[in-house]
């Protein structure tokens, strides 16, 4: 069983954890962006904890396909009041950013994890995280958010994602980030077609061979819309199904919008895993 070192927290990964999403943007693909309304965002974050979130993931720049970039100052203006307001939260606070200057400022304000869609490839990103005790989630993305869904192409998507994540994890450890602080994410929907996403989900257990906890983020994504034909607001059931499939294939952290529904489904899965055959 892994224990994730996450700032001041030590998280036992004996069961799949739920990471609740807190979108501090006005243009989130999922329609739940809270923009600069800190009071409303704090209330949402506390509600996510009450619903059973084990980790909160705060994001202040949209990474949906075609999303425009956000200046670091604007990102920090959204993030820092949240980090200060939630400083005493009973769960770790993750910050979803690819900017080293945002990472450093967030870590100084107590962020316990950096969730980087660029896997700490920006100059200075490795050093920013290495200087802290925070965990890091390294995600695979082909291309960049503005263009990633143009024409994604792979020879073997599972193998290529595994090679990339393994190399980034090695770069982290070479920079002084302990293996116990590293999580990897295949990046569902980030430079991938529906076929690529399904291949990764089907063979998610193959990525466990890297030796790091897996994070799966499938909640409300377009792949679920393509499968079900439903708009973003009506993808709760598909999202919960995808979360269960990811957990069954070894995901240690499930990143979701709908915390309560996902938590209940995972509790059923956990009970089944813990059940023993009746004797006699």
Order of alpha helices (4+ residues) and beta strands (2+ residues): beta-beta-beta-alpha-beta-alpha-beta-alpha-beta-alpha-beta-alpha-beta-alpha-alpha-beta-alpha-alpha-beta-alpha
